[in-house]
Amino acid sequence: MQTTVQVVEDPDHPGELLLDLGLELCAQLDWQVGDTIEWIDQKDGTWLMTKSASTNTSLKTTQE
């Protein structure tokens, strides 16, 4: 799955940024608040985000 999400400022921590994945995308990926997400540089301008658990659900992102 490939998708585009927005980088937004964390309302609870001004100056810090976060990816707003949204509830629908998190539900599709079976990602929950508190899950550990691993970022893997694909060395081609993209990153693979994968949940550090016994699931293989992942999201490939691109830099724009």
N, C-alpha and C positions, 0 to 999 in steps of 0.2 A: 504494500500500500504506500502510495506517495501522496503527500498533502502539503499545503502551505498554511502556516499559522502565524499569528501576530506576536511580536515581542512587545510587551507592555511593562509599565512601571508597577512594581508591587505596591498596592495601596497601604499595606501594613508596614512596609520598609522603604520609605522614599529614597530614590537614588538606585535601588536595586531593580534589576530587570528579570522578567520571567516569560516563559512561553505560555500563551493562553491556548491550551489544547482543547478546551471546551468539554462539556459533559458527554456529548454524543460520541466524539472521537475516543475519549477515555473508556466509555462503555464498549465501543467496538473492539478496542484493544484489550479489554479486561484489566485496565490500569486503575488503581485506587489511590487515594490520598495516602501518602506514607510509603508507597512502593519505591524501591530503588531503581532508577533508570540509568543504564550504562550508555555512554556516548562512544561510538567507535568511528574514528576518522577513516573514511573509505579511500582517502588519498586522490580523489577525483573531483573535489569540491563538494562532496556530499558527506553526510554523517548518518550513521545507523543508530537509532535509539532503540534499545531493547530492555525489557524488564528483567532485572536480576532475580530470577526465580525459576521454577520448573516449567515455565511457559516459553514458547517460541514466538510469541506475538511481538512484532517489531514494526518500526516506522522508519523509512528512509527520508532524510531531509536534504535540501539543497541550499546553498548559500546564494542569495540574490542581492 
